[in-house]
Amino acid sequence: MMTQINNDCTVVITTFFSGDKLESCITNIPKFFKILIIDNGGERENKIYYEEKFSNLTYYVSDTNLGVPQSYSLANKLVKTKYMFNTQPDVIIKKNCIENLLNKAKSYPNFAILSPTIFHNKNYIQEGDYKILKIYKNKFKETDKPIFNKAYENPPNGDISVDSVTGTAMLIDREKLKLINDWDTNIFNYFEDMDLCLRFRLKGFEIIKIRDSEVDHDAFASHNKNFIKEMDFSRNWHYSWSRFYFLRKHTNIFNAYSFGILLLIKSFFKSIFYIFFKKSKSVTHFAKAYGIFYAILNLKPTYRPKIKL
């Protein structure tokens, strides 16, 4: 058992008005790991609180809302350890999770990412644990089937090599991250994990799920509940934008625009239709239409949730 500061791994958590979730996440991280918080909400008072309470923690407050890839890219410049363990405030890290990942790193020298087995409120959902990408002969091609396929209803019995893992929790080899030029900071949120994994895989590196390492994820709960509407709008906006961007980057323009125009038409008319029946659904579809419209016009993902404290 490790008793002093581990110099191999830094835990990185991005936060945006996470409330009590952040502290719950931190308290489950062993004290011998360095922790770096990237705060995108500008909550400067939290820096004093957390750095006084946790001696192994550094709290960085960003002047702007960087989003996920830019936050991790910034963290990659700030940390000095060989590995980064990236996770979220709504994740509970179970006992020996990170330690077991580090131990397995010795067994898999070609890995770029090791990921724990991810449960969602104690339930296992394969699609929320790892993804299947259409990689064939060192190329990525989207077929008529969805990118994500549900393969199992129960966790695998042992470690498995996969195409991609979710960004919920991942141990990254920073030397290999340099070889693919870091995270894609054109993305604000969503599909940054798929993009990262795909570039690693096309480079010949492995992504491995580790069975004896576990976390529990309370999905879409990393933000203060008072901001649910604002965050849902932002989530749908950026999901649509990033989906288009991912397709354009990794498939072809025709495929991306076919998807984008269809989504724009469907979302626009659904937003009008639901005005008369369920306003919340109307807002959701409007957010999708708004985001995909920006993507189709090749505009940057500039939308940010407007949070009032």
C-alpha positions in Angstrom: 0.0 0.0 0.0 1.3 3.5 -1.0 1.8 5.8 2.0 3.6 8.8 0.4 2.8 11.1 -2.5 2.6 9.1 -5.7 4.8 10.7 -8.3 3.5 8.7 -11.2 -0.1 10.0 -11.5 -2.1 13.2 -11.0 -5.8 13.1 -10.7 -7.5 15.8 -12.9 -11.1 17.0 -12.3 -12.8 19.6 -14.4 -15.6 21.5 -12.6 -18.3 24.0 -13.4 -20.6 24.9 -10.5 -20.5 21.4 -9.2 -21.6 22.2 -5.6 -21.1 19.3 -3.1 -20.5 16.8 -5.8 -16.9 17.9 -6.2 -16.0 17.3 -2.5 -17.7 13.9 -2.6 -15.5 13.0 -5.5 -12.3 14.3 -3.9 -12.9 12.5 -0.5 -12.8 9.1 -2.3 -9.4 9.8 -3.9 -6.5 8.5 -1.8 -4.5 11.3 -0.2 -1.2 10.1 -1.7 -2.3 11.2 -5.2 -1.8 14.7 -6.4 -5.1 16.3 -7.4 -5.5 19.2 -9.9 -8.9 20.9 -10.2 -9.7 23.0 -13.3 -12.6 25.3 -12.3 -14.5 26.7 -15.3 -17.1 28.5 -13.2 -14.7 31.2 -11.7 -15.6 30.2 -8.1 -12.4 31.7 -6.6 -13.6 31.2 -3.0 -13.4 27.4 -3.6 -9.7 27.6 -4.2 -9.1 28.7 -0.7 -11.5 26.2 0.8 -10.2 23.1 -1.1 -6.5 23.9 -0.9 -6.7 24.4 2.8 -8.7 21.2 3.3 -6.7 19.0 1.0 -2.9 19.4 1.2 -2.4 17.2 -2.0 -4.7 19.5 -4.1 -4.0 22.4 -6.5 -7.1 24.4 -7.5 -6.8 26.3 -10.8 -9.5 28.9 -11.5 -9.9 29.7 -15.2 -11.0 33.2 -16.2 -13.3 31.7 -18.9 -15.3 28.6 -19.3 -12.8 26.4 -21.2 -14.9 23.3 -21.7 -13.6 19.8 -21.3 -10.8 19.3 -24.0 -9.2 22.7 -23.3 -9.3 22.1 -19.5 -7.6 18.7 -20.0 -5.1 20.2 -22.4 -4.3 22.9 -19.8 -3.9 20.3 -17.2 -1.6 18.4 -19.4 0.7 21.4 -19.4 0.5 21.9 -15.6 1.0 18.3 -14.3 4.5 16.8 -14.1 3.6 13.1 -13.6 3.8 10.3 -16.2 0.1 9.7 -16.1 -3.1 11.7 -15.8 -6.2 10.2 -14.3 -9.1 12.4 -15.7 -12.5 12.2 -14.1 -15.6 14.3 -13.2 -17.3 15.6 -10.1 -20.2 13.2 -10.4 -17.9 10.2 -10.2 -17.3 8.1 -7.1 -13.9 6.4 -7.3 -14.0 3.0 -5.6 -11.3 1.5 -3.4 -8.0 0.8 -5.1 -9.3 2.0 -8.4 -6.4 4.2 -9.5 -3.8 1.9 -7.8 -5.1 -1.1 -9.8 -4.9 0.9 -13.0 -1.3 1.9 -12.3 -0.4 -1.7 -11.5 -1.9 -2.9 -14.8 0.1 -0.2 -16.7 3.1 -2.4 -16.2 1.3 -5.3 -17.9 0.2 -3.4 -21.0 3.1 -1.4 -22.4 1.3 -0.4 -25.6 -1.7 1.2 -23.8 -2.6 4.9 -24.3 -5.7 4.7 -22.0 -6.6 2.4 -19.2 -10.2 2.9 -18.0 -11.9 1.5 -14.9 -15.2 -0.4 -15.3 -17.9 2.2 -15.0 -21.2 1.7 -13.2 -24.1 4.1 -13.3 -25.8 4.4 -9.9 -24.6 0.9 -9.2 -26.0 -0.4 -12.5 -23.8 -1.6 -15.4 -24.7 -0.2 -18.9 -22.2 -1.2 -21.6 -22.9 1.9 -23.7 -21.9 4.0 -20.7 -18.7 2.1 -20.2 -17.1 1.7 -23.6 -17.9 2.3 -27.2 -17.4 0.5 -30.5 -16.0 2.5 -33.3 -15.9 1.3 -36.9 -12.2 0.9 -37.4 -11.1 -1.2 -40.4 -7.7 -1.6 -41.9 -6.3 1.3 -39.9 -9.1 3.6 -41.1 -12.3 4.9 -39.6 -15.5 4.6 -41.5 -19.0 5.1 -40.3 -21.5 2.6 -41.7 -25.3 2.6 -41.8 -25.1 1.3 -38.2 -24.8 3.7 -35.3 -21.2 4.3 -34.0 -22.3 3.0 -30.6 -23.4 -0.6 -30.2 -24.6 -2.2 -27.0 -22.6 -5.4 -26.6 -23.1 -6.6 -23.1 -25.5 -6.1 -20.2 -23.0 -7.2 -17.6 -19.4 -6.2 -17.0 -16.8 -8.4 -18.8 -15.1 -11.0 -16.6 -11.6 -9.7 -17.3 -9.6 -6.9 -18.9 -10.6 -6.2 -22.5 -9.1 -4.2 -25.3 -11.7 -1.8 -26.8 -12.0 0.8 -29.5 -13.0 3.7 -27.3 -14.0 4.5 -23.7 -16.1 7.3 -22.3 -14.5 10.4 -20.7 -16.0 9.5 -17.4 -12.7 8.2 -16.0 -9.4 7.4 -17.9 -5.8 6.9 -17.0 -3.8 8.5 -19.9 -0.1 8.0 -20.8 1.0 11.6 -21.3 4.0 10.6 -23.5 1.6 8.9 -26.0 -0.7 11.9 -25.7 2.1 14.1 -27.1 2.4 11.8 -30.1 -1.2 12.6 -31.2 -0.9 16.3 -30.4 -3.0 16.4 -27.3 -6.8 16.9 -27.0 -8.7 18.5 -29.9 -9.4 21.9 -28.4 -11.7 22.9 -31.2 -14.4 21.0 -29.3 -16.0 22.5 -26.2 -17.7 19.4 -25.0 -18.9 16.0 -26.2 -17.1 13.6 -28.6 -13.8 14.8 -27.4 -13.3 11.3 -25.8 -14.3 9.5 -29.0 -11.9 11.7 -31.0 -9.1 11.1 -28.6 -9.6 7.4 -28.5 -9.9 7.1 -32.3 -6.7 9.0 -32.9 -4.9 6.8 -30.4 -6.2 3.6 -32.0 -5.3 4.8 -35.5 -1.8 5.4 -34.2 -1.6 1.8 -33.1 -2.0 2.2 -29.3 -4.4 0.2 -27.1 -7.3 1.3 -25.0 -8.0 -1.2 -22.3 -10.9 -1.7 -19.8 -9.6 -2.9 -16.4 -12.1 -5.1 -14.6 -10.7 -4.9 -11.0 -10.8 -1.1 -11.2 -14.3 0.5 -10.7 -16.1 3.9 -10.5 -19.7 4.7 -10.0 -21.1 7.6 -12.2 -24.2 9.7 -11.4 -24.7 10.8 -15.0 -25.5 14.5 -15.8 -25.2 15.3 -12.1 -21.9 17.2 -12.1 -23.6 20.6 -12.0 -25.6 22.5 -9.4 -29.3 21.4 -9.6 -30.3 25.0 -9.8 -28.8 25.2 -13.3 -30.4 22.1 -14.8 -32.3 24.0 -17.6 -29.3 26.0 -18.6 -27.0 22.9 -18.6 -29.5 20.8 -20.5 -29.7 23.4 -23.2 -25.9 23.6 -23.4 -25.6 19.8 -23.5 -27.9 19.5 -26.5 -26.4 22.4 -28.3 -22.8 21.1 -28.0 -23.7 17.4 -28.5 -25.2 18.4 -31.9 -22.3 20.6 -32.9 -19.6 18.1 -31.8 -21.3 15.2 -33.5 -21.2 17.0 -36.8 -17.6 18.1 -36.2 -16.6 14.5 -35.4 -18.1 13.2 -38.6 -16.6 15.9 -40.8 -13.2 15.3 -39.2 -13.1 11.5 -39.3 -15.4 10.6 -42.2 -16.2 13.0 -45.1 -18.1 16.2 -45.7 -21.0 14.5 -47.5 -21.6 12.2 -44.5 -21.4 15.1 -42.1 -23.7 17.4 -44.0 -26.2 14.6 -44.7 -26.4 14.1 -40.9 -26.4 17.8 -40.1 -29.1 18.9 -42.5 -31.4 16.1 -41.6 -31.0 16.8 -37.9 -31.5 20.6 -38.4 -34.8 20.0 -40.3 -36.1 17.4 -37.7 -35.1 19.5 -34.7 -36.5 22.7 -36.1 -39.9 21.3 -36.8 -40.0 19.3 -33.6 -39.2 22.5 -31.7 -42.2 24.2 -33.3 -44.5 21.2 -32.8 -43.8 20.8 -29.1 -44.4 24.5 -28.3 -48.1 23.5 -28.2 -47.7 20.3 -26.2 -44.5 20.3 -24.0 -42.4 23.4 -23.9 -39.4 21.7 -22.3 -39.1 19.3 -25.4 -39.5 22.3 -27.7 -36.5 24.0 -26.0 -34.5 20.7 -26.2 -35.1 20.4 -30.0 -34.4 24.1 -30.5 -31.0 23.7 -28.7 -30.2 20.8 -31.1 -31.2 22.9 -34.2 -29.2 25.9 -32.9 -26.1 23.8 -32.3 -26.2 22.0 -35.6 -26.9 25.2 -37.5 -23.6 26.6 -36.1 -21.8 23.4 -37.1 -23.2 23.4 -40.7 -22.0 27.0 -41.1 -18.5 26.0 -39.8 -18.8 28.4 -36.9 -17.0 27.8 -33.6 -18.9 26.3 -30.7 -19.2 29.6 -28.9 -22.4 28.9 -27.0 -21.9 29.0 -23.2 -24.6 28.4 -20.5 -25.6 31.7 -18.8 -25.4 31.0 -15.1 -26.6 33.5 -12.6 -25.6 32.9 -9.0 
